[in-house]
Structures are given as C-alpha cells and as structure tokens.
C-alpha cells in the first residue's frame, strides 16, 4: 500500500496541533502497511514551514521513512492541469471570484492518484471533486 502524504498532515505534527497524536498513529499505521511518500510540491511547502530548517525537513522525512518523489512524468502534469481547469470552470460558472485553490493542490492530487494508492490529508473536500477515484484518508480526531 503506497500512501501519499499531504503537507497539512506533517505540518500538524510540527505545529503541535491537537490532532498531532492521531496523525502520528495514522502515519505509523500507514508505514506498517507499505510505502510513505511526499511529492516535490509537498516537500517545497514543508521547507516553508516557519518552525523548521531544510536540514530538519530532510532528517524528519528520512527518519520517518517518507520518500520524496520529485520526478514527474507528463501524465501527472496533464492530469493536474485538467483537474485545475475543471476547478476554475466550476468557480467561474458559480459566479465566484477568481479561483482560490492553488494549482499545487491539483499537482498533489494528481501525483497521489497516479503514483500512490491513497492520499493522507485533512482536506478531503479539496481533493474529492477533482479526483473522485482517489482514496482519501482523513485522520479522525479523538476527543
């Protein structure tokens, strides 16, 4: 089982958010089931986290057994572009302002759909519309 990990999952750990405990458990479970990975855009977003250094990011990913997949073929780029175009068309038809969703989310979704078996994220709604065949795993908070 290959699990792509979204930025917000790792960020929750680094920010000591209330969900950090459950995120840690879910990551460990996913690691036991197979391969963990982040795509290049997630890696770049992690480098921008205000509480970390590039060395910390690299060490965290290596220690956590999370591979970085930075090489994308044209299929990933095309799929991301098609998803982003569909999103912008929906926004325009709904009379909304300029599209708010970032292209990077479509790249992350495309990568997960084509190179992984599922995506671990807190943003199910963000990915569900444009990647309906993608299995999305959302950590459940325990109160």
Number of C-alpha atoms within 10 A of each C-alpha: 13 17 25 31 25 25 22 16 21 20 17 18 16 15 13 10 11 13 17 19 15 16 23 16 12 18 20 14 11 18 18 11 12 10 16 24 23 25 23 18 19 24 21 15 14 23 17 13 15 10 11 12 13 14 9 12 18 17 12 13 17 12 9 13 14 19 17 18 16 13 8 13 9 8 12 21 15 13 20 23 16 15 22 21 15 13 18 17 13 13 16 12 8 9 9 11 8 9 14 10 13 9 16 15 20 25 24 23 29 25 25 27 21 13 17 21 15 20 27 24 21 18 16 14 10 14 21 14 13 20 18 10 11 19 18 24 17 15 19 11 11 8 5
